[in-house]
């Protein structure tokens, strides 16, 4: 697992998001999805690269993203994190 990840604003269009990911791709291990973060860098969702590629150019990332993205912090208790994460 790598700490480097791609992140996008929900306000970007699919085309803008793809262009941004092209720019970030050389610095990332793999990109199958990107995390969607607000202006304060809080996680608000995730979007699959496949969904960005197949969407009409003007569709907003906010309309494509999965909103129920789960996240844990490095310092979270392992047992608490496991209970919060559905299987």
Backbone torsions as a table, in degrees:
resi	resn	phi	psi	omega
1	UNK	NA	140.4	-177.4
2	UNK	-113.2	144.0	176.0
3	UNK	-78.1	-11.5	178.9
4	UNK	-83.2	126.9	-179.9
5	UNK	-142.9	159.0	178.0
6	UNK	-90.6	136.4	177.8
7	UNK	-130.8	148.4	-177.0
8	UNK	-134.7	157.3	172.7
9	UNK	-86.8	143.6	177.8
10	UNK	-67.1	-16.6	-178.0
11	UNK	-82.1	-12.8	-179.6
12	UNK	-69.3	150.4	170.9
13	UNK	-80.6	165.4	178.0
14	UNK	-57.5	-42.5	179.9
15	UNK	-63.4	-45.5	178.3
16	UNK	-62.0	-39.6	-179.9
17	UNK	-64.2	-43.2	178.5
18	UNK	-62.6	-43.2	178.4
19	UNK	-62.2	-40.1	179.2
20	UNK	-66.4	-41.9	179.2
21	UNK	-66.0	-35.2	175.5
22	UNK	-59.5	-39.9	179.9
23	UNK	-68.9	-38.6	-177.8
24	UNK	-81.7	-24.7	-171.1
25	UNK	-52.1	-42.6	-179.1
26	UNK	-61.2	-20.7	-178.6
27	UNK	-97.0	2.4	-177.4
28	UNK	-116.2	149.4	-180.0
29	UNK	-66.8	-54.6	176.3
30	UNK	-147.4	151.6	175.8
31	UNK	-131.7	105.3	172.6
32	UNK	-111.3	-23.4	177.0
33	UNK	-150.2	161.5	176.5
34	UNK	-125.5	147.8	176.7
35	UNK	-88.3	140.1	-179.1
36	UNK	-102.8	124.0	-176.4
37	UNK	-126.3	148.7	178.0
38	UNK	-81.6	-174.5	-176.7
39	UNK	-62.1	-24.9	178.3
40	UNK	-93.5	10.7	179.6
41	UNK	66.4	27.5	173.9
42	UNK	-87.6	137.2	179.7
43	UNK	-66.5	126.0	177.1
44	UNK	-119.2	-9.8	179.0
45	UNK	168.1	-168.8	176.3
46	UNK	-146.0	157.1	179.4
47	UNK	-137.6	136.3	179.2
48	UNK	-80.2	143.3	177.6
49	UNK	-57.9	-40.5	178.8
50	UNK	-56.9	-40.9	179.8
51	UNK	-67.4	-37.2	177.2
52	UNK	-65.7	-43.2	-176.6
53	UNK	-66.3	-37.3	-175.2
54	UNK	-91.0	-7.2	-179.4
55	UNK	-79.4	152.0	170.6
56	UNK	-58.2	146.0	-172.3
57	UNK	-54.5	-35.1	-174.3
58	UNK	-88.9	-5.7	-179.0
59	UNK	-66.7	136.4	-178.9
60	UNK	-76.8	146.3	175.5
61	UNK	-55.1	-38.3	179.7
62	UNK	-57.1	-31.2	-179.7
63	UNK	-83.2	-14.2	-178.6
64	UNK	-102.9	-20.4	-169.6
65	UNK	-77.0	153.0	170.0
66	UNK	-85.1	126.9	-175.8
67	UNK	-90.2	-16.6	-176.7
68	UNK	-96.2	44.8	178.3
69	UNK	-74.5	130.5	-179.8
70	UNK	-96.6	143.0	178.8
71	UNK	-144.0	149.5	173.5
72	UNK	-130.5	156.3	177.9
73	UNK	-95.8	156.9	-179.7
74	UNK	-57.1	-36.3	-176.7
75	UNK	-92.5	7.7	176.2
76	UNK	-68.2	146.1	175.9
77	UNK	-64.8	133.2	-175.5
78	UNK	-59.6	-45.1	-178.8
79	UNK	-66.9	-40.4	177.0
80	UNK	-63.8	-42.7	179.5
81	UNK	-62.7	-40.7	-179.8
82	UNK	-66.4	-35.7	179.2
83	UNK	-71.9	-32.8	-179.3
84	UNK	-76.0	-17.1	-174.9
85	UNK	-99.4	112.3	178.8
86	UNK	-69.6	146.5	178.4
87	UNK	-91.4	NA	NA
